[in-house]
C-alpha cells in the first residue's frame, strides 16, 4: 500500500519546496519527496495503474509549440502568421528542428528552460529593457523556499502551457554587422552602477550595433542591483545578451545546481545560442560552484568547467550549423588562462576540461571571448600544442574589463575613478566587427577618444620620470602600452625624420602604473599593485638626441592588421651644472 503523508500539520505543509510530503510503504517507513514527485504519483493513482519509477519519468512532460513570423509584432500567434521551418528549439539538453509548419515537440523537466536559437534574418522580441525574449522557464514550483536565498530566485511558473510559442520578427540578413561586448561591469553598489552608467553607457546610447553581450560578472555579488543594471544597459537601445560570472551566483546554496537561480529570474537560461549573419554565437556558463563552505583544491570556491550535459548540448546545437560559419564562444572564465598573455601560467582558473570543448568544436573556425581576469587582457592562439586540431588557430580573447581596476583610482571631474587595470589598460569595452566570417575586435577606452589605443611613456631607472638629461645616463627607455595588444601586434617608433625603430614586446610592469601606485598609495585614490603586462613594447631612445623637444611618432599594427599612429613630445634637457637644480 502506498501512503502519502504530510510532513507537517497545518497550512505550512502545503508550501512549495523540495520536501513537503513523505511517501511510505507503511506509516513507519517514510521517504522525503518533492511536490514534483507527488504530482507524478497522483497521476499514476488517478489512472488506476501501477508504475515503475524511472529517472526519465521523474517530473517530465512534453512541450509543444510553434516558432512563427510575428508579422504585427504583438508576441501573439494570430491567424495567418506562418510558422518557420528549420529553427532550433532546445530544453538545454536536446535540440530539435521545427517542421514545415514551424512546430516542435520536446521533453521538458521541471526547472528546464525551453528556448529558441535565433536564426539569421530574424530578430527576437525584446522587453522594455532590451532583454531578448527567446525562452520560457518551466519551473512550476519555482526556486525551492528551503534554499533560503538572500536574493529571490525563479517565481513559480505553474503548469506547462498547452503551447509554448516563439515569435520571431523578420529582418534583413546582414553579412556585415557590429556587436558590443562588456567584460565584468561588476558594480557592487549603487555608486558603482553610476560609474558604469556615466563612464560607459552614456557614450553608447543610440549605438549603431546589432546587439551587445556581457561575458559575466554583471554585478558584484549584490544581486539586488540587477533591476537598475537592466534599466541602465537597456537604455543603450539594442538587444543585450549575457552569461553569468562568479559574482552572479547565489553563494548560500550547497552545490552548483541552484547557484544561478537569481540570475535565471532576470536573464533566463545560462547556456544558449543565436545566429547573426554567418556567425553562430554560443553562450556558456563555465563557472562551476563547489557549494557553501566547500573549496576546490586549486581554484577556491568555484572552477572553470563545462559539464557533460553542456558539451552534449553544444554537439546537438552545432548539428544544424554549417561548418562554413564562424563560431563565437562566450564564457566568463577564460578557456586558457595566462597571467601575462602567452608566456606565464596564472593562478586564476582556466577551464579545466578545455580539451573536451576543443573536441566538440574541431570542425569550426572559432573565436572566443571571456572576462574574469582583473589584472590583464590578452590574446591566446590555440593550436596542436594546446590540443586544437580544427581549421586554423583557435583565437581566445580575454577582454579588458568595464570596471577596469575595481573602480579604484583618482577621480575625474565627473567624480568617476580612473579604474585603470593592473596591466595599465584603461577600463573600457569592445566593438566586435564582423564581415561574413571575418572579424575584428576593437577596444575602446571608456570616456576617451576612439584613437586612444596606446600610452607612450619614457622610463628612466632613476631620477625624474618625465624628463631626460642629455649625456648623463644610459639612454632611457621608450615604453608603449598597446591596449589589448597581443603576440601578433607590432610596434615601431620614429623621431623626426630618423629611421623607424622596431620595438620589442617585453613582459614587465607598466612604468606608468608603477608611478601611479607609488603616488596614490595610502590615499583614498589608492589602486591595486601593478602586474606585468602582456602588451608592453619597449626600445631605448637614441643616445645622441640633442637638448630640446622632439616628436616621437609611434605606429602599432594590432592583432587584426589595423594600423594606428600616435604622436607624442618628449623633452631632452641640458645636463644641470654643479650649482643648479634640474628643471
Beta strands, then each sheet from edge to edge (+ up, - down):
strand 1: 3-6
strand 2: 21-26
strand 3: 29-33
strand 4: 60-69
strand 5: 88-90
strand 6: 95-97
strand 7: 103-109
strand 8: 112-116
strand 9: 122-124
strand 10: 135-138
strand 11: 166-170
strand 12: 176-182
strand 13: 211-215
strand 14: 239-243
strand 15: 272-276
strand 16: 279-283
strand 17: 287-289
strand 18: 302-304
strand 19: 326-330
strand 20: 365-370
strand 21: 378-382
strand 22: 394-398
strand 23: 428-435
strand 24: 438-445
strand 25: 454-459
strand 26: 468-469
strand 27: 477-482
strand 28: 490-495
strand 29: 501-502
strand 30: 504-505
strand 31: 508-509
strand 32: 532-533
strand 33: 536-540
strand 34: 548-557
strand 35: 563-573
sheet 1: 1+ 2- 3+
sheet 2: 7+ 4- 11- 9+
sheet 3: 6+ 5- 8+ 10-
sheet 4: 14+ 13+ 12+ 23- 24+
sheet 5: 15+ 16- 19- 20- 22- 21+
sheet 6: 17+ 18-
sheet 7: 25+ 27- 33+ 30-
sheet 8: 26+ 35+ 34- 28+ 29-
sheet 9: 31+ 32-
end
